[in-house]
Amino acid sequence: MAVVALVSSIMMTYKGGRVYLGIGSDPFGRDLIVGTLIGIPTALAGAICAYMALYGRGWDFFRVTSIVLLASNLLVPLSWVVMLLIKTA
């Protein structure tokens, strides 16, 4: 579930981020709304799923994969913070 959340939130963030930065055009702002109001919570839900998958496991392949997915899912909201800093600079 964490992989699906990561991929879908990246796709939503990419389209919404282009509109937010003014690179792409969306006359109704749907991509921006989907990217912020759906993409960020989806990434956070993926991070929670990855955390739950690694909780209580020993150091094996699944724990390392879950840690990578946890960090990757948390990078999506961080990308919106970076885009906000780019937009205000």
N, C-alpha and C positions, 0 to 999 in steps of 0.2 A: 504494500500500500504506500510505503514511503517513496518508492520509485515512481509510481504513478502520480503521486502528489507533486513530486519534484518536477517531473516532465511537464505536467499541466500548468503548474505555477510559472515555470520558465517561459512557456509559450504565451501565457497571459501577460506576464511582465514584459516580455519583449515587445509585444504589440502596444501595450499601454504605455510603456516607457518611451517608445518612439513618438507617440502622440504627446506625452507630457513634455518631452524635450523640444517639441516643435519640428521634428524631422519628418514625421508622417502626418497625414491629415485624416481627421475623422470628424465630419460635420456635426454629429450628435454626441460625441464624446463617449461612445459605448466602450471602446477599447480601454480608455482611461479608467472608467468605472469598473470594468471587469478586472483590469490589472490590479487596482488598489483594493477594491472591496471584496473580491473573490480570490485573487492570486495570492495576496499576503496571508489571509487565513488558511488557505489551502496549504501553503508552505509550512505554516506553523503546525497544522494538523499532521503533516508529513513528518515534521521534526518530533512531534509527540509520539507518533507511531514508531519511529526509529528508536527513540529513547526506550519505549516499552519493549521493543525487541531485544535491546542489549541489556536490559535490567536483569540481574541475577545470572548472567551467563559467564562462563570462564572465557579466557582469552583464546578465541578460535576465529575461524574465518567469518562467521556470522556476526560476532561482536565487532570486528574491525570494519566489516561492511556497514553495520548499523551506525558506527561512529562517523564514517565517511558520509552516509546519507543524512545523518543528523546535522553535520556541519554544512553540507550542501543545501539542505532545506533552510537553514538559518541564513545562508548567504542571499536568498531571494529578498527578504525584508531589508537586509543590509544594502542591497542594490538600490532599493527605493530611497534610502537615506543618502546614498552617494548621488543619485539623480537629483534629489532635493538640494544638495550642496552645489551640484553643477548648475542647477537652474538659478540659485540665488547668487552665485558668484559672478 
